[in-house]
Amino acid sequence: MGNYNYGIGDLVLCRYDFEYLYYPTYLSDSQDMFFLGIIVDQKENQIVYFDRDIVYEVLCMDGHRRFFAKWEMVSIRKA
């Protein structure tokens, strides 16, 4: 989805890519669901998520913290 050069404090637009994980239930309109937020942390080598990729923790505009892979984000503005 994006350019993959992200840092803490960057404003990003995020959308989950459900093709790589199986979810027993999720919203049917998930393709249209996106989140706008600021990167607050990055986690490397997280086996829970992806063992060889960086996972970014994003504080979304609705106040929730969500985790996204680098290919699920697009940079809106660099910090």
N, C-alpha and C positions, 0 to 999 in steps of 0.2 A: 504494500500500500504506500510506503513512504521511502525516504532516502536513507534511513538507518543510522544517521549521525545525530544522536540525541544526547542531551545532558540534563542534569538536574536544573530545574527552573524553566525549562522550555515549555511553551504552550503548545499542546498537541491535540489533534482530532483523532479519536480512536474508534475502532469498530471491531468487535470480536469476529474471528474467523472460525466458525463452528465445524469446518471441514476436517480439522486435525484432531478433534476430541469428540467423544460420544457423550451427549447429554440426553438422559431419558426424557426430560421435559425442558422445553424452552419456548419462548414466544415465537409464534409462527411468523411474525413480521420482523424477526431479528435482523434481516438483511438491511432494513431501514433504520435500525437502532444505532445511534452513534453517541459518543461522549466527548465533551470538551473539557480539558483539564490541564493541570500543571504537573510535570514529573517531579516527584518528591524523593524518589530513591530508585536505585537500580540494584538488581540482585543477579550475581553471576553464578553459574553452575548450580542452579537449583534443581535438584532431582525431582522435587514435587512438580515442577512446571516443565522445564526443558533442561536436560543435563549439560548441554553445550552452548546454550544461548543465554543472552541477557534478558531478564524479565524486568519491566519497568513498573514501578508503583506510581499510579497517577491519582492525584487528588482532583476528582471531577467537580464540575460546577454545582452538582446537586449535593455536594458534601460527602459523598462516598469515596472511599479509596478502592481502586480496582487495579488489577494486574493485567498488563498487555505485553505481548511479544513485539519485537521491533517491527515485524512486517504488518502489524495491525494498527500502526500509527502513522500520521502525517504531521510533520512539523508546521505549525502556523507561525510561530515566532520564537527565535532563539533568545535565551536568557542573556 
